[in-house]
Amino acid sequence: MKKSIFAFTFFCSCMLALISCGSKEIKDIKGLVADIKAVNDSLVSAKILIGGDTAIFKMTDARFINGIFMAGDSVKISYIEGRKDTLRALIVSIIPKAPHYFDAEAAKNDTLITAPAVKDAPAENDSAAAKIN
């Protein structure tokens, strides 16, 4: 009798332990990168604008698809909730922007508009020529 009560108690405690340690749910979200925090050459966290809200994602364990993002890029993040209201990014995908095509044949007769030259900046070729001489 004592063995069956002990076995039942042990079985119930094991089941309770397995149920409480369930896997975390992976969630997806789309947003706009507002700010990036990097230390040396490692990306630590990113602030993402989602509608009118801002979320900070920890990026230390993230895998990136389509390259790394910059401020102003649209991204899709697969994440899990971490400890103390932190969000851990697992997969970060950059949502590509629509390309802008320039048709040279159609713009053949248009005037070319360039930025004015800066007077104080030395030309790149001047510094190379000075090193040779």
N, C-alpha and C positions, 0 to 999 in steps of 0.2 A: 504494500500500500504506500509506504513512504517513497519507494522507488518510482512509482507511477506519478505521484504528486511532484516529485523532483523533476522527472522527465517532462511532465506537462508544463511546469514553471519554466524550465530551461527552453523548451520549444517556443512558448509564448514570448519570452524575452528575446530570443533570436529573431522571431518574426517581427517584433516591434522595432528591433535595431535595423533590420533590413528595410522596413517600410519608411522609417524616418530618415534614412540616408539615401533617398531616391536621387536619381540623376536630375540635374538642373535643365530647365527647358531653354532651348536656343530660340531667340527671338530675332526677327529681322526688322530693320528700320531704314528709311531713306532720309537724308538730310544734306545740309550745306556746311562745309568746313568753315568755321569762323576763326579758330586759333589753333596753333600747333605748339606743343612744348617738346623741345628736344634737348638732350644732354649729350654734348660732343656730337657724335654722328648717330646716336640712337634716339628713336622716336619714343617718347614716354607717354604722352597723352594728347588728346585732341578734343577741342570743344566743338560740338556739332549743333547747328541750329535745326530744330525740328518744329516747323510751324512757327509759333511764337515762343517756344520753350528752348532752353539750352541744356544739353547733356554733355557730361565730361566722360570720355571713354579712356580706359587704360589700354595702351597699345603695345605693351611689352611682349605679349605672346601672340600677337595678331599675324595672320598671313595675308599678303596683299595680292590682289588680282588686278591686272592691267597697270601695274606700276604703283608708285607712291603718289600720294595726293598732296596738293598745296592748298593754301587758304583760298576760298572761293570755288573749289571744286565740289561737285555733287557726288555723294558716295552712298553706297548701300552697305550697312554693317550688320553682320550676324554676331550677336553678343549673348552673354549670360550675365545674370546679376551676381556681383561679388559681395564681399563683406562691406559693411558700413556704407551702404548706398553708393557703392562704386559699380560701374558697368565695365566688364572685361570684354573687349572686342576679340573675336576669334577670326573672322574673315572680313576683310575690307575690300570692296569692289568699287572701282571708280566708274561712274556713269558717264560715258563719253558725251561730249557736246557735239552739236551739229556742226559740220565743217562749213567754212566760208570759202567758196571758190572764186577765183579771180580769172576772168576771161580776158586775155591779153588782146585777142583779135577785136573784140567788141569795144575795148577801151583804147584803141590805137590812136584816135584823134583827141583824146582827153588830155588836159594839162597835168603834168606831174607835180604834185605838191610835196615838198620836203620840209623838214624842220630846219630852222636857222642854225648856222654853225655857232658853236660856243667859242668865244675869243680867247679865253684864258686856258683852255684845255690844249695840251700839246698833241700833235698828231702821233699816231702809233709808229709811223715810219721814221719820224724825227728821232725817237729814242733808240730805235734799232740802228740808225745811221751813226748816232753819237757813240754807241758801244763799239762799232767797227773801227771808227777813227780813233 
